[in-house]
Amino acid sequence: MLEENIIHCIQDVHVKELVKRLNWSVQIRWYYIGISSFLIVLTFFVLDKNTIHLNFEYLLAANIFLFFCNSIYQYQLRYTYNKCLGTFDLRFYLMIQIITDYLALTLVVYTLGSIETPIILMIIPNTILATLFFTSRQSLLLALLGVFIVISPLILEFFNMIPTISIINSSYKMLVFSQPMILLGYIFILLSCVIFCWYLLCSITSRLIKNELGLERSYQDMIKLDEEKTQATLRSTHELKAPLAAIKNYVYTMNEGYAGEINDKVLKIMNRIGQRCDYLLNNVTDIIKLGNLKSYVVLDDKTNTQFHRIDIEKYIREFILKNENLTCEKNIKITIVNQLSATNTNENKCILANEENLQLIFNNLLSNAINYSHIDGEINIILNEKQAANKKLLCVTIEDQGIGIDKIQINKVFEEHYRTNHAAQFYEGGTGLGLSIVKVCSQILDAELQIESSLNEGTRVSICFKEGGHSHE
Amino acid sequence: MSKIMIIDDDRDIIDSITMILEANDYTVVSKLDTENIIDAVESENPDVILLDIVFPEDAQAGFKAARKIASVDTINHIPVLVLSAVNQLSNLGFSFTENDISHDFMPVKGFIEKPVKPDELLAKIESLSVH
């Protein structure tokens, strides 16, 4: 829930970290209140009151104080998510929380005999928190303020301004109070400990912050470069495709007789020009598309990808219907075989994917199956399920009875521009990039891709997607 | 007889489409850029506009022109068809659906990818019921 809110509301990395730590300190405080309350009750019943004198009222008061303050901080956190507060407000909240902790700790330290227990060292976690999120000067001031607040009962006890509390009736505290130098030494050691922690953390965090800022700058540069690259790609696509599109448009115009009668020889040449144009157009589109997809995989930039639940059977049926014209030329029959286990009559199984990559995958796989099939051939599209390492996969297998690929060459078919001689002679229009695009798209969708083939018998390509639940029809 | 206005920086595209449309009894007027687009559309008063997106001076000139046309009451009834060499699914920086809040909406009636087959072009224009 917290993560979701942070992603929706807060983009700045420092603010995100601050909110996480604020949430963390509220949680830790709840744990402290719970555990210490349990210990207070336990001690109350099992403690030998003759040897250890504990003022339970003070301890309970500290817990009640923390409980009320923490309830307010919990509410404040919700407000933080809704209002998308900036670093200044969040640091102010953190400072208030740290001071609250100091006050509660002071009461506990006083109750537990100030110097008789090491509880005073609990000041250090808040010193760490302050060093992480405030400037070195601010965090030093907060640490010194903490030491001053926490040792104030000890000083007040020394000057007899408040009653002296000793939980073990020891002469140790009397000794400390009788020798001011021991008290000063104690305060000096505590101060040194806190300042040493502050210095150590400051030197580490300043380096971390520098690295973090460097990374953030690089990330912003990368986003800017990516936007520029997208626009440059768009422009290059246009510049490369526009002249080819104009030539192809002339070919269409002439072929359909809009420029007057043409003889068969010219018509044949025009068709060849048209085919070469198609090849170039496809090649340009595929090269640019593959380049974009590969940079996406290298950057592992999945934050911009929206995965949706897609009803796979419905998608495949609609896809076949939309691409009916592809099968007409060769009179190819496509059969869909649904082997998905039936769950409920109104529910269909869905995969997690995005339509753009899905379209690229099935466009290429279906085109390959058609282009490398013989006339009057048959293509089967099989939908089935597979169980793999604690997850269910929904698989789509496209099976043709076409020219197939030699087993020795099967591993090379995903290489860019690779085409077997057999395939190139059978179908001239291929770019050798289709299966490379399918492979990259399947990586983006985290899908498993498999290919099996036998020369002159046919090819079978399976792609298995992550299951995304059911859809109601 | 319907009048079609082609706004495209590519003379060859204008010429080939003009041949097809004129053979099918359309009157064709053309413009090579998107400058003074409102005045040009108002003076020609076409029944359909075929509009390219990428122009030499601006990769989004067509998009801006479509928004301008849609903002003028006297001409925003004229259907605009986008005619582009760039695929509709490319990251064009604008959206063809009004609900997409991540991009500005391109107020057009359809998208035709170049090259276009004569039958497809004529069918698209006829679907706008102007012939």
Interface residues (C-beta under 8 A of the other chain):
Chain A: T230 Q231 L234 R235 T237 H238 K241 A242 L244 A245 A246 I247 K248 N249 Y250 V251 Y252 T253 E256 Y258 A259 C277 L281 T285 E356 Q359
Chain B: D10 D12 I13 S16 I17 M19 I20 A23 V54 A59 S84 A85 V86 N87 L89 S90 N91 L92 G93 K114 P115 V116 K117 P118
